[in-house]
Amino acid sequence: MGDLARVNTNIAALQSFQTLTNINTRLVKAQEHISTGKIVNKASDSPS
């Protein structure tokens, strides 16, 4: 029963994954800006 209650997590891996996800999001936005020459490509790019 002890094995069923144990939760295996790798905090370092989860943090690395989150960091990579954030970097990828920023990279996609930069690539859109470079390819279109526009800062705002869609409504979600501008909060105003």
Stockholm file with secondary structure:
# STOCKHOLM 1.0

chainA/1-48         MGDLARVNTNIAALQSFQTLTNINTRLVKAQEHISTGKIVNKASDSPS
#=GR chainA/1-48 SS CHHHHCCCCCHHHHHHHHHHHHHHHHHHHHHHHHHHCCSCCSGGGCCC
#=GC SS_cons        CHHHHCCCCCHHHHHHHHHHHHHHHHHHHHHHHHHHCCSCCSGGGCCC
//
